[in-house]
Amino acid sequence: MKIKDSTVLVTGANRGLGFEFTQVLLEMGAKKVYAAARNPETIKLHGVIPIKLDITNQKDVENVSNELLDINMLINNAGIHKKTTLLDDDSIEIVKDVLNTNLIGISTMSKFIAPIIIKNGGGAIVNVLSAGCWLNGHGNLAYSISKAAALSLTNDMRLALNSKGVQVSAIHAGFIDTDMMASFQGKKLSPYSVAYDSLLAVNQGSQEILIDEMSKKSKLHSIDEIPNFSDSYCSE
């Protein structure tokens, strides 16, 4: 996958890591960047094309897939976190809600956009996952389940799409300085740096991208060696 002169769709592009992805894509020479959000009027970056998209609404996804026929790269960035534990009264509802975005949303987007990428000669799908694929902390029941499931989905996507010319890259990082992590007081990664390093790796053909030591060690299950790991792994 070469980012220069590519046409890219980024979900959840109005803030946080999604915003930084759109900015870095322009800096790396992407020809066109579709910046998608539920409320496209919240997208302020000059040079991108705002798109209305709720990834949990299949009709929205179908509309986008019928209109944006020049895409050769999709960044599945949109995601949510809701704090809950197994014994909370509303835990089942919260798990379903988080899975609907963090797993079903990625699956739906990929199902409808992958054929476009294939038709355009191949490209890439990038799934923003997390060190939370392997780590669990108090209150992170729904988030960790969703990210672990999304990792399994990503592995299956590679089996289905690599042979058709579609690179499927997973991005894993620990604490990123976004709204989702606002209440966490420990050291956090710059979202711009995460976006830059991730896209540089995508551009080099990497399909497994471990941004920081937390991700690398959590994949190896060296939890005791991870700095700043606590029950507040991911804030509400």
CYANA upper distance limits for C-alpha pairs under 8 A (distance plus 0.5 A):
  1 MET  CA    123 GLY  CA      5.81
  1 MET  CA    124 ALA  CA      6.55
  1 MET  CA    167 GLN  CA      7.42
  1 MET  CA    202 VAL  CA      7.29
  1 MET  CA    203 ASN  CA      6.00
  1 MET  CA    204 GLN  CA      7.83
  1 MET  CA    205 GLY  CA      6.65
  2 LYS  CA      6 SER  CA      7.53
  2 LYS  CA    123 GLY  CA      8.38
  2 LYS  CA    203 ASN  CA      5.67
  2 LYS  CA    204 GLN  CA      8.27
  3 ILE  CA     25 LEU  CA      7.71
  3 ILE  CA     28 MET  CA      7.15
  3 ILE  CA     29 GLY  CA      7.25
  3 ILE  CA     30 ALA  CA      6.10
  3 ILE  CA    203 ASN  CA      6.57
  4 LYS  CA     28 MET  CA      6.50
  4 LYS  CA     29 GLY  CA      4.92
  4 LYS  CA     30 ALA  CA      5.23
  4 LYS  CA     31 LYS  CA      7.39
  5 ASP  CA     29 GLY  CA      6.40
  5 ASP  CA     30 ALA  CA      5.12
  5 ASP  CA     31 LYS  CA      4.80
  5 ASP  CA     32 LYS  CA      8.08
  6 SER  CA     29 GLY  CA      8.33
  6 SER  CA     30 ALA  CA      5.35
  6 SER  CA     31 LYS  CA      5.79
  6 SER  CA     32 LYS  CA      7.18
  6 SER  CA     71 ILE  CA      8.31
  6 SER  CA     72 ASN  CA      6.99
  6 SER  CA     73 MET  CA      7.74
  7 THR  CA     30 ALA  CA      6.77
  7 THR  CA     31 LYS  CA      6.23
  7 THR  CA     32 LYS  CA      5.17
  7 THR  CA     33 VAL  CA      6.39
  7 THR  CA     34 TYR  CA      8.28
  7 THR  CA     70 ASP  CA      7.07
  7 THR  CA     71 ILE  CA      5.53
  7 THR  CA     72 ASN  CA      6.14
  7 THR  CA     73 MET  CA      6.83
  8 VAL  CA     30 ALA  CA      7.90
  8 VAL  CA     32 LYS  CA      6.83
  8 VAL  CA     33 VAL  CA      5.42
  8 VAL  CA     34 TYR  CA      6.54
  8 VAL  CA     71 ILE  CA      6.22
  8 VAL  CA     72 ASN  CA      6.80
  8 VAL  CA     73 MET  CA      5.19
  8 VAL  CA     74 LEU  CA      6.21
  8 VAL  CA     75 ILE  CA      7.94
  9 LEU  CA     33 VAL  CA      6.50
  9 LEU  CA     34 TYR  CA      5.14
  9 LEU  CA     35 ALA  CA      6.73
  9 LEU  CA     36 ALA  CA      7.62
  9 LEU  CA     71 ILE  CA      7.31
  9 LEU  CA     73 MET  CA      6.91
  9 LEU  CA     74 LEU  CA      5.41
  9 LEU  CA     75 ILE  CA      6.67
 10 VAL  CA     18 GLY  CA      7.25
 10 VAL  CA     21 PHE  CA      8.01
 10 VAL  CA     22 THR  CA      7.51
 10 VAL  CA     33 VAL  CA      7.97
 10 VAL  CA     34 TYR  CA      6.72
 10 VAL  CA     35 ALA  CA      5.80
 10 VAL  CA     36 ALA  CA      6.40
 10 VAL  CA     74 LEU  CA      6.62
 10 VAL  CA     75 ILE  CA      5.28
 10 VAL  CA     76 ASN  CA      6.96
 10 VAL  CA     77 ASN  CA      7.15
 11 THR  CA     18 GLY  CA      7.33
 11 THR  CA     35 ALA  CA      7.07
 11 THR  CA     36 ALA  CA      5.33
 11 THR  CA     37 ALA  CA      6.78
 11 THR  CA     53 LEU  CA      8.20
 11 THR  CA     55 ILE  CA      8.38
 11 THR  CA     75 ILE  CA      6.91
 11 THR  CA     76 ASN  CA      6.15
 11 THR  CA     77 ASN  CA      5.78
 11 THR  CA     78 ALA  CA      5.68
 12 GLY  CA     18 GLY  CA      5.95
 12 GLY  CA     19 PHE  CA      8.26
 12 GLY  CA     35 ALA  CA      8.14
 12 GLY  CA     36 ALA  CA      6.38
 12 GLY  CA     37 ALA  CA      5.60
 12 GLY  CA     38 ARG  CA      8.37
 12 GLY  CA     77 ASN  CA      6.29
 12 GLY  CA     78 ALA  CA      4.69
 12 GLY  CA     79 GLY  CA      7.94
 13 ALA  CA     17 LEU  CA      8.10
 13 ALA  CA     18 GLY  CA      4.56
 13 ALA  CA     19 PHE  CA      5.21
 13 ALA  CA     20 GLU  CA      8.49
 13 ALA  CA     21 PHE  CA      8.09
 13 ALA  CA     22 THR  CA      7.40
 13 ALA  CA     35 ALA  CA      5.69
 13 ALA  CA     36 ALA  CA      5.98
 13 ALA  CA     37 ALA  CA      6.46
 13 ALA  CA     43 ILE  CA      7.69
 13 ALA  CA     77 ASN  CA      8.17
 13 ALA  CA     78 ALA  CA      8.10
 14 ASN  CA     18 GLY  CA      6.99
 14 ASN  CA     19 PHE  CA      5.88
 14 ASN  CA     35 ALA  CA      7.76
 14 ASN  CA     36 ALA  CA      7.81
 14 ASN  CA     37 ALA  CA      6.61
 14 ASN  CA     40 PRO  CA      8.08
 14 ASN  CA     42 THR  CA      6.43
 14 ASN  CA     43 ILE  CA      5.26
 14 ASN  CA     44 LYS  CA      7.98
 15 ARG  CA     19 PHE  CA      5.22
 15 ARG  CA     20 GLU  CA      8.19
 15 ARG  CA     43 ILE  CA      8.37
 16 GLY  CA     20 GLU  CA      7.11
 16 GLY  CA    177 ASP  CA      8.44
 16 GLY  CA    178 THR  CA      5.68
 16 GLY  CA    179 ASP  CA      7.35
 16 GLY  CA    191 PRO  CA      7.21
 17 LEU  CA     21 PHE  CA      6.68
 17 LEU  CA     77 ASN  CA      8.14
 17 LEU  CA    178 THR  CA      7.60
 17 LEU  CA    191 PRO  CA      5.75
 17 LEU  CA    192 TYR  CA      7.58
 17 LEU  CA    194 VAL  CA      8.25
 17 LEU  CA    195 ALA  CA      7.13
 18 GLY  CA     22 THR  CA      7.03
 18 GLY  CA     77 ASN  CA      6.55
 18 GLY  CA     78 ALA  CA      7.88
 19 PHE  CA     23 GLN  CA      6.94
 19 PHE  CA     45 LEU  CA      8.45
 20 GLU  CA     24 VAL  CA      6.60
 20 GLU  CA    191 PRO  CA      7.01
 20 GLU  CA    192 TYR  CA      5.74
 20 GLU  CA    195 ALA  CA      6.50
 21 PHE  CA     25 LEU  CA      6.52
 21 PHE  CA    192 TYR  CA      8.02
 21 PHE  CA    195 ALA  CA      5.71
 21 PHE  CA    196 TYR  CA      7.92
 21 PHE  CA    199 LEU  CA      8.44
 22 THR  CA     26 LEU  CA      6.92
 22 THR  CA     33 VAL  CA      7.16
 22 THR  CA     35 ALA  CA      7.39
 22 THR  CA     48 VAL  CA      7.87
 23 GLN  CA     27 GLU  CA      6.90
 23 GLN  CA     45 LEU  CA      8.08
 24 VAL  CA     28 MET  CA      6.57
 24 VAL  CA    192 TYR  CA      8.20
 24 VAL  CA    195 ALA  CA      7.36
 24 VAL  CA    196 TYR  CA      6.57
 24 VAL  CA    199 LEU  CA      8.38
 25 LEU  CA     29 GLY  CA      6.93
 25 LEU  CA     30 ALA  CA      5.99
 25 LEU  CA     33 VAL  CA      7.86
 25 LEU  CA    199 LEU  CA      8.29
 26 LEU  CA     30 ALA  CA      5.78
 26 LEU  CA     31 LYS  CA      8.11
 26 LEU  CA     32 LYS  CA      8.43
 26 LEU  CA     33 VAL  CA      7.84
 26 LEU  CA     47 GLY  CA      8.17
 32 LYS  CA     48 VAL  CA      7.50
 32 LYS  CA     49 ILE  CA      8.25
 33 VAL  CA     47 GLY  CA      8.29
 33 VAL  CA     48 VAL  CA      5.64
 33 VAL  CA     49 ILE  CA      6.66
 34 TYR  CA     48 VAL  CA      6.42
 34 TYR  CA     49 ILE  CA      5.24
 34 TYR  CA     50 PRO  CA      6.52
 34 TYR  CA     51 ILE  CA      6.89
 35 ALA  CA     40 PRO  CA      8.47
 35 ALA  CA     43 ILE  CA      7.81
 35 ALA  CA     48 VAL  CA      6.67
 35 ALA  CA     49 ILE  CA      6.22
 35 ALA  CA     50 PRO  CA      5.36
 35 ALA  CA     51 ILE  CA      6.27
 36 ALA  CA     40 PRO  CA      7.11
 36 ALA  CA     50 PRO  CA      6.37
 36 ALA  CA     51 ILE  CA      4.97
 36 ALA  CA     52 LYS  CA      6.23
 36 ALA  CA     53 LEU  CA      6.12
 37 ALA  CA     42 THR  CA      8.36
 37 ALA  CA     43 ILE  CA      8.15
 37 ALA  CA     50 PRO  CA      8.16
 37 ALA  CA     51 ILE  CA      6.92
 37 ALA  CA     52 LYS  CA      5.99
 37 ALA  CA     53 LEU  CA      5.73
 37 ALA  CA     54 ASP  CA      7.16
 38 ARG  CA     52 LYS  CA      5.95
 38 ARG  CA     53 LEU  CA      5.50
 38 ARG  CA     54 ASP  CA      5.52
 39 ASN  CA     43 ILE  CA      8.40
 39 ASN  CA     52 LYS  CA      6.67
 39 ASN  CA     53 LEU  CA      8.28
 40 PRO  CA     50 PRO  CA      5.88
 40 PRO  CA     51 ILE  CA      6.18
 40 PRO  CA     52 LYS  CA      5.73
 40 PRO  CA     53 LEU  CA      8.48
 41 GLU  CA     50 PRO  CA      8.02
 43 ILE  CA     50 PRO  CA      6.84
 52 LYS  CA     60 ASP  CA      8.30
 53 LEU  CA     57 ASN  CA      8.50
 53 LEU  CA     60 ASP  CA      6.16
 53 LEU  CA     61 VAL  CA      7.27
 53 LEU  CA     64 VAL  CA      8.04
 54 ASP  CA     60 ASP  CA      6.64
 54 ASP  CA     61 VAL  CA      7.83
 55 ILE  CA     60 ASP  CA      7.55
 55 ILE  CA     61 VAL  CA      6.74
 55 ILE  CA     78 ALA  CA      8.37
 55 ILE  CA    101 THR  CA      7.42
 55 ILE  CA    105 GLY  CA      5.53
 55 ILE  CA    106 ILE  CA      8.07
 55 ILE  CA    108 THR  CA      7.94
 55 ILE  CA    109 MET  CA      7.29
 56 THR  CA    100 ASN  CA      6.93
 56 THR  CA    101 THR  CA      6.34
 56 THR  CA    104 ILE  CA      7.82
 56 THR  CA    105 GLY  CA      5.76
 57 ASN  CA     61 VAL  CA      7.06
 58 GLN  CA     62 GLU  CA      6.57
 58 GLN  CA    108 THR  CA      7.59
 59 LYS  CA     63 ASN  CA      6.61
 60 ASP  CA     64 VAL  CA      6.81
 61 VAL  CA     65 SER  CA      6.70
 61 VAL  CA    108 THR  CA      7.90
 61 VAL  CA    109 MET  CA      6.89
 61 VAL  CA    112 PHE  CA      7.74
 62 GLU  CA     66 ASN  CA      6.68
 62 GLU  CA    112 PHE  CA      7.34
 63 ASN  CA     67 GLU  CA      6.76
 64 VAL  CA     68 LEU  CA      6.28
 65 SER  CA     69 LEU  CA      7.29
 65 SER  CA    112 PHE  CA      6.54
 65 SER  CA    113 ILE  CA      6.49
 65 SER  CA    116 ILE  CA      8.15
 69 LEU  CA    116 ILE  CA      6.70
 70 ASP  CA    116 ILE  CA      7.84
 70 ASP  CA    117 ILE  CA      8.39
 70 ASP  CA    120 ASN  CA      7.47
 71 ILE  CA    113 ILE  CA      8.34
 71 ILE  CA    116 ILE  CA      7.06
 71 ILE  CA    117 ILE  CA      6.46
 71 ILE  CA    120 ASN  CA      7.95
 72 ASN  CA    116 ILE  CA      7.76
 72 ASN  CA    117 ILE  CA      5.05
 72 ASN  CA    118 ILE  CA      8.33
 72 ASN  CA    120 ASN  CA      6.90
 72 ASN  CA    121 GLY  CA      8.33
 72 ASN  CA    122 GLY  CA      6.93
 72 ASN  CA    123 GLY  CA      5.44
 72 ASN  CA    124 ALA  CA      7.08
 73 MET  CA    117 ILE  CA      7.30
 73 MET  CA    123 GLY  CA      6.09
 73 MET  CA    124 ALA  CA      5.27
 73 MET  CA    125 ILE  CA      6.15
 73 MET  CA    126 VAL  CA      8.24
 74 LEU  CA    110 SER  CA      8.41
 74 LEU  CA    113 ILE  CA      7.96
 74 LEU  CA    124 ALA  CA      6.97
 74 LEU  CA    125 ILE  CA      5.24
 74 LEU  CA    126 VAL  CA      6.61
 75 ILE  CA    125 ILE  CA      6.42
 75 ILE  CA    126 VAL  CA      5.13
 75 ILE  CA    127 ASN  CA      6.62
 75 ILE  CA    128 VAL  CA      8.00
 76 ASN  CA    106 ILE  CA      6.59
 76 ASN  CA    109 MET  CA      8.14
 76 ASN  CA    125 ILE  CA      7.91
 76 ASN  CA    126 VAL  CA      6.43
 76 ASN  CA    127 ASN  CA      5.35
 76 ASN  CA    128 VAL  CA      6.56
 77 ASN  CA    127 ASN  CA      7.02
 77 ASN  CA    128 VAL  CA      5.71
 78 ALA  CA    101 THR  CA      8.14
 78 ALA  CA    102 ASN  CA      7.96
 79 GLY  CA    101 THR  CA      6.49
 79 GLY  CA    102 ASN  CA      5.70
 80 ILE  CA     98 VAL  CA      6.82
 80 ILE  CA    101 THR  CA      7.37
 80 ILE  CA    102 ASN  CA      7.26
 80 ILE  CA    143 TYR  CA      8.28
 80 ILE  CA    180 MET  CA      8.37
 81 HIS  CA     98 VAL  CA      7.19
 81 HIS  CA    142 ALA  CA      8.03
 81 HIS  CA    143 TYR  CA      6.20
 81 HIS  CA    180 MET  CA      7.58
 81 HIS  CA    235 SER  CA      8.40
 81 HIS  CA    236 GLU  CA      6.80
 82 LYS  CA     94 ILE  CA      7.32
 82 LYS  CA     98 VAL  CA      7.55
 82 LYS  CA    140 ASN  CA      8.13
 82 LYS  CA    142 ALA  CA      7.48
 82 LYS  CA    143 TYR  CA      7.55
 82 LYS  CA    236 GLU  CA      6.14
 83 LYS  CA    139 GLY  CA      5.37
 83 LYS  CA    140 ASN  CA      6.24
 83 LYS  CA    141 LEU  CA      7.95
 83 LYS  CA    142 ALA  CA      7.85
 83 LYS  CA    143 TYR  CA      8.40
 83 LYS  CA    235 SER  CA      7.90
 83 LYS  CA    236 GLU  CA      5.67
 84 THR  CA     88 ASP  CA      6.97
 84 THR  CA     90 ASP  CA      8.39
 84 THR  CA     91 SER  CA      6.30
 84 THR  CA     94 ILE  CA      7.73
 84 THR  CA    138 HIS  CA      8.49
 84 THR  CA    139 GLY  CA      5.02
 84 THR  CA    140 ASN  CA      6.65
 84 THR  CA    141 LEU  CA      6.51
 84 THR  CA    142 ALA  CA      7.29
 85 THR  CA     91 SER  CA      6.80
 85 THR  CA    138 HIS  CA      7.24
 85 THR  CA    139 GLY  CA      5.44
 85 THR  CA    140 ASN  CA      7.34
 85 THR  CA    141 LEU  CA      6.05
 85 THR  CA    142 ALA  CA      8.47
 86 LEU  CA     91 SER  CA      6.41
 86 LEU  CA    141 LEU  CA      7.28
 87 LEU  CA     91 SER  CA      7.39
 90 ASP  CA     94 ILE  CA      6.75
 91 SER  CA     95 VAL  CA      6.58
 91 SER  CA    142 ALA  CA      8.44
 92 ILE  CA     96 LYS  CA      6.76
 93 GLU  CA     97 ASP  CA      6.70
 94 ILE  CA     98 VAL  CA      6.64
 94 ILE  CA    142 ALA  CA      7.23
 95 VAL  CA     99 LEU  CA      6.52
 95 VAL  CA    141 LEU  CA      7.98
 95 VAL  CA    142 ALA  CA      5.07
 95 VAL  CA    143 TYR  CA      8.31
 95 VAL  CA    145 ILE  CA      8.50
 96 LYS  CA    100 ASN  CA      6.57
 96 LYS  CA    142 ALA  CA      8.49
 97 ASP  CA    101 THR  CA      7.35
 98 VAL  CA    102 ASN  CA      6.42
 98 VAL  CA    103 LEU  CA      8.38
 98 VAL  CA    142 ALA  CA      6.67
 98 VAL  CA    143 TYR  CA      7.24
 98 VAL  CA    146 SER  CA      7.27
 99 LEU  CA    103 LEU  CA      5.55
 99 LEU  CA    104 ILE  CA      6.82
 99 LEU  CA    142 ALA  CA      7.82
 99 LEU  CA    145 ILE  CA      8.38
 99 LEU  CA    146 SER  CA      5.75
100 ASN  CA    104 ILE  CA      5.36
100 ASN  CA    105 GLY  CA      6.54
101 THR  CA    105 GLY  CA      5.15
101 THR  CA    106 ILE  CA      7.74
102 ASN  CA    106 ILE  CA      6.87
102 ASN  CA    146 SER  CA      6.27
102 ASN  CA    147 LYS  CA      7.42
102 ASN  CA    150 ALA  CA      7.57
103 LEU  CA    107 SER  CA      6.71
103 LEU  CA    146 SER  CA      6.41
103 LEU  CA    147 LYS  CA      7.92
103 LEU  CA    149 ALA  CA      7.24
103 LEU  CA    150 ALA  CA      5.82
103 LEU  CA    153 LEU  CA      8.40
104 ILE  CA    108 THR  CA      6.47
105 GLY  CA    109 MET  CA      6.63
106 ILE  CA    110 SER  CA      6.55
106 ILE  CA    127 ASN  CA      8.09
106 ILE  CA    150 ALA  CA      8.24
107 SER  CA    111 LYS  CA      6.54
107 SER  CA    153 LEU  CA      7.97
108 THR  CA    112 PHE  CA      6.90
109 MET  CA    113 ILE  CA      6.46
110 SER  CA    114 ALA  CA      5.91
110 SER  CA    125 ILE  CA      7.98
111 LYS  CA    115 PRO  CA      7.95
112 PHE  CA    116 ILE  CA      8.12
113 ILE  CA    117 ILE  CA      7.00
114 ALA  CA    118 ILE  CA      6.68
114 ALA  CA    125 ILE  CA      8.24
114 ALA  CA    161 LEU  CA      8.46
114 ALA  CA    166 VAL  CA      8.37
115 PRO  CA    119 LYS  CA      6.53
116 ILE  CA    120 ASN  CA      6.68
117 ILE  CA    121 GLY  CA      7.08
117 ILE  CA    122 GLY  CA      5.73
117 ILE  CA    123 GLY  CA      6.50
117 ILE  CA    124 ALA  CA      8.06
117 ILE  CA    166 VAL  CA      7.85
118 ILE  CA    122 GLY  CA      5.12
118 ILE  CA    123 GLY  CA      7.84
118 ILE  CA    164 LYS  CA      7.04
118 ILE  CA    165 GLY  CA      7.27
118 ILE  CA    166 VAL  CA      7.38
121 GLY  CA    165 GLY  CA      7.75
122 GLY  CA    164 LYS  CA      7.51
122 GLY  CA    165 GLY  CA      5.12
122 GLY  CA    166 VAL  CA      5.64
123 GLY  CA    165 GLY  CA      6.99
123 GLY  CA    166 VAL  CA      5.45
123 GLY  CA    167 GLN  CA      6.67
124 ALA  CA    166 VAL  CA      5.50
124 ALA  CA    167 GLN  CA      4.93
124 ALA  CA    168 VAL  CA      6.23
124 ALA  CA    169 SER  CA      7.87
125 ILE  CA    166 VAL  CA      7.49
125 ILE  CA    167 GLN  CA      6.76
125 ILE  CA    168 VAL  CA      5.40
125 ILE  CA    169 SER  CA      6.83
126 VAL  CA    168 VAL  CA      6.31
126 VAL  CA    169 SER  CA      5.20
126 VAL  CA    170 ALA  CA      6.39
126 VAL  CA    171 ILE  CA      7.87
126 VAL  CA    202 VAL  CA      8.50
127 ASN  CA    154 THR  CA      7.81
127 ASN  CA    168 VAL  CA      8.07
127 ASN  CA    169 SER  CA      6.70
127 ASN  CA    170 ALA  CA      5.42
127 ASN  CA    171 ILE  CA      6.78
128 VAL  CA    170 ALA  CA      6.53
128 VAL  CA    171 ILE  CA      5.44
128 VAL  CA    172 HIS  CA      7.33
129 LEU  CA    133 CYS  CA      7.59
129 LEU  CA    147 LYS  CA      6.34
129 LEU  CA    150 ALA  CA      7.59
129 LEU  CA    151 LEU  CA      7.50
129 LEU  CA    170 ALA  CA      6.77
129 LEU  CA    171 ILE  CA      5.94
129 LEU  CA    172 HIS  CA      5.77
129 LEU  CA    173 ALA  CA      8.09
130 SER  CA    147 LYS  CA      7.05
130 SER  CA    171 ILE  CA      7.28
130 SER  CA    172 HIS  CA      4.69
130 SER  CA    173 ALA  CA      5.58
130 SER  CA    174 GLY  CA      6.90
130 SER  CA    215 SER  CA      7.93
131 ALA  CA    135 LEU  CA      6.80
131 ALA  CA    172 HIS  CA      5.86
131 ALA  CA    173 ALA  CA      5.82
131 ALA  CA    174 GLY  CA      5.79
131 ALA  CA    214 MET  CA      7.20
131 ALA  CA    215 SER  CA      5.21
131 ALA  CA    218 SER  CA      6.88
131 ALA  CA    219 LYS  CA      7.96
132 GLY  CA    136 ASN  CA      6.96
132 GLY  CA    143 TYR  CA      7.91
132 GLY  CA    144 SER  CA      5.68
132 GLY  CA    147 LYS  CA      6.80
132 GLY  CA    148 ALA  CA      7.75
132 GLY  CA    174 GLY  CA      8.02
133 CYS  CA    144 SER  CA      6.34
133 CYS  CA    145 ILE  CA      8.01
133 CYS  CA    147 LYS  CA      5.39
133 CYS  CA    148 ALA  CA      4.65
133 CYS  CA    149 ALA  CA      8.34
133 CYS  CA    151 LEU  CA      7.32
134 TRP  CA    144 SER  CA      8.08
134 TRP  CA    148 ALA  CA      7.31
134 TRP  CA    218 SER  CA      6.41
134 TRP  CA    219 LYS  CA      6.60
134 TRP  CA    221 HIS  CA      7.90
135 LEU  CA    144 SER  CA      7.49
135 LEU  CA    218 SER  CA      6.93
135 LEU  CA    223 ILE  CA      8.30
136 ASN  CA    140 ASN  CA      6.89
136 ASN  CA    141 LEU  CA      7.73
136 ASN  CA    144 SER  CA      6.62
136 ASN  CA    233 TYR  CA      8.18
137 GLY  CA    141 LEU  CA      8.06
137 GLY  CA    230 SER  CA      7.34
137 GLY  CA    231 ASP  CA      5.07
137 GLY  CA    232 SER  CA      7.03
137 GLY  CA    233 TYR  CA      6.27
137 GLY  CA    234 CYS  CA      8.29
138 HIS  CA    231 ASP  CA      5.33
138 HIS  CA    232 SER  CA      7.26
138 HIS  CA    233 TYR  CA      8.40
139 GLY  CA    231 ASP  CA      8.04
139 GLY  CA    232 SER  CA      8.14
140 ASN  CA    144 SER  CA      6.34
140 ASN  CA    233 TYR  CA      8.18
140 ASN  CA    234 CYS  CA      7.30
141 LEU  CA    145 ILE  CA      6.67
142 ALA  CA    146 SER  CA      6.60
143 TYR  CA    147 LYS  CA      6.72
144 SER  CA    148 ALA  CA      6.55
145 ILE  CA    149 ALA  CA      6.60
146 SER  CA    150 ALA  CA      6.54
147 LYS  CA    151 LEU  CA      6.67
148 ALA  CA    152 SER  CA      7.08
149 ALA  CA    153 LEU  CA      6.76
150 ALA  CA    154 THR  CA      6.57
151 LEU  CA    155 ASN  CA      6.84
151 LEU  CA    170 ALA  CA      8.14
152 SER  CA    156 ASP  CA      6.87
153 LEU  CA    157 MET  CA      6.62
154 THR  CA    158 ARG  CA      6.88
154 THR  CA    168 VAL  CA      7.56
154 THR  CA    169 SER  CA      8.41
154 THR  CA    170 ALA  CA      7.58
155 ASN  CA    159 LEU  CA      7.22
156 ASP  CA    160 ALA  CA      6.94
157 MET  CA    161 LEU  CA      6.32
157 MET  CA    162 ASN  CA      8.38
157 MET  CA    168 VAL  CA      7.44
158 ARG  CA    162 ASN  CA      5.68
158 ARG  CA    166 VAL  CA      8.47
158 ARG  CA    167 GLN  CA      7.78
158 ARG  CA    168 VAL  CA      6.20
159 LEU  CA    163 SER  CA      8.02
160 ALA  CA    164 LYS  CA      8.24
161 LEU  CA    165 GLY  CA      7.14
161 LEU  CA    166 VAL  CA      5.77
161 LEU  CA    167 GLN  CA      7.77
161 LEU  CA    168 VAL  CA      8.07
162 ASN  CA    166 VAL  CA      5.43
162 ASN  CA    167 GLN  CA      6.17
162 ASN  CA    168 VAL  CA      7.64
167 GLN  CA    205 GLY  CA      7.82
167 GLN  CA    207 GLN  CA      7.33
168 VAL  CA    207 GLN  CA      6.24
169 SER  CA    202 VAL  CA      7.23
169 SER  CA    206 SER  CA      6.97
169 SER  CA    207 GLN  CA      4.31
169 SER  CA    208 GLU  CA      6.28
169 SER  CA    209 ILE  CA      7.62
170 ALA  CA    207 GLN  CA      6.43
170 ALA  CA    208 GLU  CA      5.73
170 ALA  CA    209 ILE  CA      6.44
171 ILE  CA    198 SER  CA      7.19
171 ILE  CA    208 GLU  CA      7.13
171 ILE  CA    209 ILE  CA      5.38
171 ILE  CA    210 LEU  CA      6.84
171 ILE  CA    211 ILE  CA      7.75
172 HIS  CA    209 ILE  CA      6.58
172 HIS  CA    210 LEU  CA      5.52
172 HIS  CA    211 ILE  CA      6.53
172 HIS  CA    215 SER  CA      6.44
173 ALA  CA    194 VAL  CA      8.32
173 ALA  CA    210 LEU  CA      6.89
173 ALA  CA    211 ILE  CA      5.74
173 ALA  CA    212 ASP  CA      6.47
173 ALA  CA    214 MET  CA      7.56
173 ALA  CA    215 SER  CA      5.96
174 GLY  CA    188 LYS  CA      8.43
174 GLY  CA    189 LEU  CA      8.27
174 GLY  CA    212 ASP  CA      7.42
174 GLY  CA    214 MET  CA      6.19
174 GLY  CA    215 SER  CA      6.59
175 PHE  CA    181 MET  CA      7.53
175 PHE  CA    187 LYS  CA      7.89
175 PHE  CA    188 LYS  CA      5.42
175 PHE  CA    189 LEU  CA      6.50
175 PHE  CA    233 TYR  CA      8.20
175 PHE  CA    234 CYS  CA      7.91
176 ILE  CA    181 MET  CA      7.20
176 ILE  CA    188 LYS  CA      5.50
176 ILE  CA    189 LEU  CA      5.01
176 ILE  CA    190 SER  CA      6.69
176 ILE  CA    191 PRO  CA      6.50
176 ILE  CA    194 VAL  CA      8.48
177 ASP  CA    181 MET  CA      6.59
177 ASP  CA    182 ALA  CA      7.52
177 ASP  CA    188 LYS  CA      5.80
177 ASP  CA    189 LEU  CA      6.24
177 ASP  CA    190 SER  CA      6.30
177 ASP  CA    191 PRO  CA      6.62
178 THR  CA    182 ALA  CA      6.78
178 THR  CA    191 PRO  CA      7.56
180 MET  CA    234 CYS  CA      8.10
180 MET  CA    235 SER  CA      6.79
180 MET  CA    236 GLU  CA      7.08
181 MET  CA    234 CYS  CA      6.76
181 MET  CA    235 SER  CA      5.64
181 MET  CA    236 GLU  CA      7.87
182 ALA  CA    235 SER  CA      7.56
183 SER  CA    235 SER  CA      6.41
183 SER  CA    236 GLU  CA      8.07
184 PHE  CA    232 SER  CA      7.47
184 PHE  CA    233 TYR  CA      8.49
184 PHE  CA    234 CYS  CA      7.86
184 PHE  CA    235 SER  CA      6.47
186 GLY  CA    228 ASN  CA      7.11
187 LYS  CA    228 ASN  CA      8.14
189 LEU  CA    193 SER  CA      7.83
189 LEU  CA    194 VAL  CA      7.55
190 SER  CA    194 VAL  CA      6.82
191 PRO  CA    195 ALA  CA      6.60
192 TYR  CA    196 TYR  CA      6.56
193 SER  CA    197 ASP  CA      6.42
194 VAL  CA    198 SER  CA      6.38
194 VAL  CA    211 ILE  CA      7.38
195 ALA  CA    199 LEU  CA      6.60
196 TYR  CA    200 LEU  CA      6.56
197 ASP  CA    201 ALA  CA      6.75
197 ASP  CA    211 ILE  CA      7.77
198 SER  CA    202 VAL  CA      6.72
198 SER  CA    209 ILE  CA      7.27
198 SER  CA    211 ILE  CA      7.70
199 LEU  CA    203 ASN  CA      6.46
200 LEU  CA    204 GLN  CA      6.89
201 ALA  CA    205 GLY  CA      6.95
201 ALA  CA    206 SER  CA      5.91
201 ALA  CA    209 ILE  CA      7.41
202 VAL  CA    206 SER  CA      5.75
202 VAL  CA    207 GLN  CA      7.52
210 LEU  CA    215 SER  CA      6.05
210 LEU  CA    216 LYS  CA      6.36
211 ILE  CA    215 SER  CA      7.11
211 ILE  CA    216 LYS  CA      8.26
212 ASP  CA    216 LYS  CA      6.94
213 GLU  CA    217 LYS  CA      6.39
213 GLU  CA    226 ILE  CA      7.83
214 MET  CA    218 SER  CA      6.32
214 MET  CA    226 ILE  CA      6.08
214 MET  CA    227 PRO  CA      7.85
215 SER  CA    219 LYS  CA      6.62
216 LYS  CA    220 LEU  CA      7.10
217 LYS  CA    221 HIS  CA      6.55
217 LYS  CA    222 SER  CA      5.59
217 LYS  CA    223 ILE  CA      7.20
217 LYS  CA    225 GLU  CA      7.74
217 LYS  CA    226 ILE  CA      7.10
218 SER  CA    222 SER  CA      6.18
218 SER  CA    223 ILE  CA      6.26
218 SER  CA    226 ILE  CA      7.93
222 SER  CA    226 ILE  CA      7.44
223 ILE  CA    229 PHE  CA      8.27
229 PHE  CA    233 TYR  CA      6.61
